[in-house]
């Protein structure tokens, strides 16, 4: 698996140091930093991450964290086409629909990694928890 879409909750685990999830999420992030896999996320993740991190860390540190994300993860722009497809999709959660459709916009996307499997059950792309993903690439 080379092309990996990571959901917002994976980055939240890392940057807010959420136990017990941070360890596995960080391993995946490091694999991306080491160029063993190519990480992707949507542009929506960046704005959502900023909003959520305000509860945990100050603005300067948030911006530094987001700069790091931009250096290490390919950002898929959420455009009108992705929004239209998400609105017409069968996915119940609109935000997750945007994530799934964003991931589908990349040719050869191998999987999505999230801790929210129930909202991704109708994804056309394979979906794994961080633990499941790490056990498959060993």
Buried (B, 14 or more C-beta within 10 A) or exposed (E): BEBBBBBBBBBBBBBBEBEEBBEBBBBBBEBBBEEEBBBBBBBBBBEBBBEBBEEEBEEEEBEEBBEBBEEBBEBBEBEEEBBEBBEEBEBEBEBBBBBBBBBBBBEEBBBBBBBBEEBBEEBEBBBBBBBBBBEEBE
